[in-house]
């Protein structure tokens, strides 16, 4: 897959997210060192690297969990300063987590509905009093959630408590909840971790469909190199908090620094 222009029938647009000279340290530990890269509209951008390379730290910078000591984050052309996770979500950045952060006792439907809270205009009081405006709004949100449930093929589990579902399906519900926020930028933190081959294939298909049908821009961290090379438009490689590679899957695959740091180890 090439970067920029038309890509397998898909048009990749201008820069949505820019990271310039990002450095992040905790005490004496330098998690990220002067990392710069961008993410373009409608692309699938992968972040790879060995354990401890700074991948999750980078996602945490993008969605406002961490504030870098140096560097600038620009989203939709606006430089951000000390944005928190809620503000990032309001700007249209949603995220799934490595360790699923779902409400295990709640049904699939109710878990996905929590992703709509951000979009709800009526206050909690109006909702509690079942005011007509709040009820109308809730129906609209339920409709949006039902579409996502259909899209991710989890209709059969709508009423099932999430904790009872197999792991692969829990990951799919986590994705559904993130999609319910209608993100412009979707951050996926190891969406395939712990999955069997079949579950991985399903998840790959859904990620490609989300990118294709919703036009969602996606940044993902993934350890499965086969998956990364198959679905990504561009790949950035981190090692010990530094960027050692950036380009198309083909370019990264042929990059000697990457092979030494990463590919050579796992293969």
C-alpha positions as CSV (number, residue, x, y, z in Angstrom):
1,X,0.0,0.0,0.0
2,X,1.3,3.4,-0.9
3,X,1.0,6.5,1.4
4,X,-0.7,9.6,0.1
5,X,-3.1,9.9,-2.8
6,X,-5.3,7.1,-3.8
7,X,-4.6,3.8,-1.9
8,X,-6.3,0.7,-3.2
9,X,-9.3,2.8,-4.1
10,X,-9.2,4.9,-0.9
11,X,-8.2,8.5,-0.8
12,X,-5.8,9.6,1.9
13,X,-6.2,13.2,2.9
14,X,-4.2,15.9,4.6
15,X,-2.6,15.7,8.1
16,X,-5.2,15.3,10.9
17,X,-2.8,14.7,13.8
18,X,0.8,16.1,14.0
19,X,3.3,15.2,16.7
20,X,6.4,17.3,16.7
21,X,9.4,16.7,18.9
22,X,7.5,14.8,21.6
23,X,9.5,14.0,24.7
24,X,8.1,12.4,27.8
25,X,9.9,11.3,31.0
26,X,8.7,9.8,34.3
27,X,11.4,10.6,36.9
28,X,14.6,9.5,35.3
29,X,12.9,7.2,32.8
30,X,12.6,8.6,29.3
31,X,9.5,7.1,27.7
32,X,9.6,9.1,24.5
33,X,12.6,11.1,23.1
34,X,12.0,13.7,20.4
35,X,9.5,11.7,18.4
36,X,7.8,13.4,15.4
37,X,5.3,11.9,13.0
38,X,1.9,12.7,11.5
39,X,-1.4,10.9,10.8
40,X,-3.3,11.6,7.6
41,X,-7.1,11.7,7.2
42,X,-8.6,8.2,6.5
43,X,-5.4,6.3,6.9
44,X,-4.6,3.3,9.1
45,X,-1.3,4.3,10.9
46,X,0.4,1.6,12.9
47,X,2.9,2.1,15.8
48,X,5.1,-0.9,16.4
49,X,8.2,-1.7,18.4
50,X,9.5,-4.1,21.1
51,X,8.0,-4.0,24.6
52,X,9.0,-0.8,26.5
53,X,9.4,1.1,23.2
54,X,7.0,3.8,24.2
55,X,4.0,2.8,22.1
56,X,1.3,3.1,24.8
57,X,2.9,6.2,26.1
58,X,2.5,7.7,22.7
59,X,-1.2,6.8,22.6
60,X,-1.6,8.3,26.1
61,X,-0.1,11.6,24.8
62,X,-2.5,11.6,21.8
63,X,-5.6,11.2,24.0
64,X,-4.5,13.5,26.8
65,X,-3.6,11.0,29.6
66,X,0.0,12.3,29.6
67,X,1.3,15.7,28.8
68,X,4.7,15.7,27.2
69,X,7.5,17.8,28.7
70,X,8.5,18.9,25.2
71,X,6.9,19.0,21.8
72,X,3.6,19.9,20.2
73,X,0.5,18.0,19.4
74,X,-1.6,19.4,16.6
75,X,-5.1,18.1,16.0
76,X,-7.1,19.3,13.0
77,X,-4.7,22.2,12.5
78,X,-4.9,23.4,16.1
79,X,-2.0,23.1,18.5
80,X,-3.3,21.5,21.8
81,X,-2.1,22.5,25.3
82,X,-2.6,20.2,28.3
83,X,-5.7,18.6,26.9
84,X,-7.3,16.1,29.2
85,X,-9.0,12.8,28.1
86,X,-12.5,14.3,28.2
87,X,-11.5,17.2,26.0
88,X,-9.7,14.9,23.6
89,X,-12.9,12.8,23.4
90,X,-15.0,15.9,22.8
91,X,-12.6,16.8,19.9
92,X,-13.3,13.4,18.4
93,X,-10.6,11.1,19.7
94,X,-11.8,7.7,21.0
95,X,-9.7,4.8,22.3
96,X,-9.9,1.1,23.0
97,X,-7.7,-0.4,25.7
98,X,-5.2,-3.2,26.0
99,X,-6.9,-4.4,29.1
100,X,-10.6,-4.2,28.4
101,X,-12.1,-1.5,30.5
102,X,-15.8,-2.5,30.1
103,X,-18.5,-2.7,32.7
104,X,-18.5,-6.5,33.1
105,X,-21.9,-6.7,34.8
106,X,-23.7,-4.6,32.3
107,X,-25.2,-5.8,29.0
108,X,-23.5,-5.4,25.7
109,X,-26.1,-2.7,24.7
110,X,-25.7,-0.7,27.9
111,X,-21.9,-0.8,27.6
112,X,-22.0,0.6,24.1
113,X,-24.5,3.2,25.2
114,X,-21.9,4.6,27.6
115,X,-20.0,5.6,24.5
116,X,-22.9,7.9,23.6
117,X,-22.8,9.9,26.8
118,X,-20.6,12.5,25.3
119,X,-23.1,13.0,22.5
120,X,-26.1,13.4,24.8
121,X,-27.4,17.0,25.1
122,X,-30.0,16.5,27.8
123,X,-28.8,16.5,31.4
124,X,-29.0,13.7,33.9
125,X,-32.0,15.3,35.6
126,X,-34.0,15.4,32.3
127,X,-33.0,11.8,31.7
128,X,-34.0,10.7,35.2
129,X,-37.4,12.5,34.9
130,X,-38.0,10.9,31.5
131,X,-38.7,14.3,29.9
132,X,-40.0,14.0,26.3
133,X,-36.8,15.7,24.9
134,X,-34.6,13.3,26.8
135,X,-36.6,10.3,25.7
136,X,-36.5,11.4,22.1
137,X,-32.8,11.8,22.3
138,X,-32.3,8.4,24.0
139,X,-34.2,6.8,21.1
140,X,-31.9,8.4,18.6
141,X,-28.8,7.3,20.5
142,X,-30.2,3.7,20.8
143,X,-30.7,3.7,17.0
144,X,-27.1,4.7,16.5
145,X,-26.0,2.0,18.9
146,X,-28.1,-0.7,17.2
147,X,-26.5,0.2,13.9
148,X,-23.0,-0.4,15.4
149,X,-24.2,-3.7,16.9
150,X,-25.4,-4.8,13.4
151,X,-22.2,-3.5,11.9
152,X,-20.0,-5.5,14.3
153,X,-22.3,-8.6,14.1
154,X,-23.0,-8.8,17.8
155,X,-26.8,-8.8,17.6
156,X,-27.0,-12.2,19.4
157,X,-25.4,-10.8,22.5
158,X,-27.2,-7.4,22.9
159,X,-28.6,-8.4,26.3
160,X,-25.7,-10.5,27.5
161,X,-23.6,-9.2,30.4
162,X,-20.2,-8.5,28.9
163,X,-18.4,-10.5,31.6
164,X,-19.9,-13.7,30.2
165,X,-18.7,-13.2,26.7
166,X,-15.5,-14.8,25.3
167,X,-12.5,-12.5,25.1
168,X,-12.6,-11.9,21.4
169,X,-16.2,-10.7,21.6
170,X,-15.4,-8.5,24.6
171,X,-12.7,-6.8,22.5
172,X,-15.4,-6.3,19.8
173,X,-17.7,-4.6,22.4
174,X,-14.8,-2.4,23.4
175,X,-14.5,-1.4,19.7
176,X,-18.3,-0.8,19.5
177,X,-18.2,1.5,22.5
178,X,-15.4,3.6,21.0
179,X,-17.3,3.7,17.7
180,X,-20.4,4.9,19.5
181,X,-18.5,8.2,20.2
182,X,-18.4,8.7,16.5
183,X,-14.7,9.5,16.6
184,X,-12.8,11.3,13.9
185,X,-9.6,9.5,15.2
186,X,-9.8,6.0,16.6
187,X,-6.9,4.8,18.8
188,X,-6.6,1.0,19.0
189,X,-4.3,-0.3,21.7
190,X,-3.4,-3.9,20.7
191,X,-6.8,-4.8,19.3
192,X,-5.7,-8.4,18.5
193,X,-3.9,-9.2,21.8
194,X,-4.8,-12.5,23.2
195,X,-6.9,-13.5,20.2
196,X,-6.9,-16.8,18.3
197,X,-6.3,-16.7,14.5
198,X,-10.0,-16.6,13.6
199,X,-10.8,-13.8,16.1
200,X,-7.8,-11.8,14.7
201,X,-9.2,-12.2,11.1
202,X,-12.6,-11.0,12.3
203,X,-11.0,-8.0,14.0
204,X,-8.9,-7.2,11.0
205,X,-12.0,-7.2,8.8
206,X,-13.8,-4.9,11.2
207,X,-10.9,-2.4,11.4
208,X,-10.7,-2.2,7.7
209,X,-14.5,-1.8,7.4
210,X,-14.6,1.0,10.0
211,X,-11.8,2.7,8.1
212,X,-13.6,2.2,4.8
213,X,-17.3,2.7,5.6
214,X,-17.1,5.3,8.3
215,X,-14.0,7.0,6.9
216,X,-12.5,6.8,10.4
217,X,-8.8,7.6,10.7
218,X,-7.1,4.9,12.8
219,X,-3.9,4.7,14.8
220,X,-3.1,1.3,16.2
221,X,-0.5,-0.5,18.3
222,X,-0.1,-4.1,17.3
223,X,2.4,-6.9,18.0
224,X,1.3,-9.2,15.2
225,X,3.6,-8.1,12.4
226,X,1.5,-9.9,9.7
227,X,-1.5,-8.0,10.7
228,X,0.3,-4.7,10.7
229,X,1.8,-5.3,7.3
230,X,-1.5,-6.3,5.9
231,X,-3.8,-3.5,7.1
232,X,-1.6,-0.4,7.6
233,X,-1.0,2.4,5.2
234,X,2.0,3.6,7.1
235,X,4.0,2.3,10.0
236,X,6.1,4.1,12.6
237,X,8.7,2.1,14.6
238,X,9.7,3.0,18.1
239,X,12.6,1.6,20.1
240,X,13.5,2.7,23.6
241,X,11.3,5.8,23.1
242,X,13.0,6.9,19.9
243,X,11.7,6.7,16.3
244,X,13.8,4.4,14.2
245,X,11.6,3.9,11.2
246,X,8.6,5.5,9.5
247,X,7.1,4.7,6.1
248,X,5.0,2.2,4.2
249,X,5.0,-1.4,5.3
250,X,7.4,-2.2,2.5
251,X,9.8,0.6,3.5
252,X,9.7,-0.4,7.1
253,X,10.2,-4.1,6.4
254,X,13.4,-3.2,4.5
255,X,14.7,-0.8,7.1
256,X,17.9,-2.3,8.6
257,X,17.5,-0.4,11.9
258,X,14.0,-1.9,12.3
259,X,15.2,-5.4,11.3
260,X,18.0,-5.2,13.9
261,X,15.8,-3.8,16.7
262,X,12.6,-5.7,16.2
263,X,12.0,-8.0,13.2
264,X,15.2,-9.9,13.6
265,X,14.3,-10.7,17.2
266,X,10.9,-12.0,16.6
267,X,11.6,-13.9,13.4
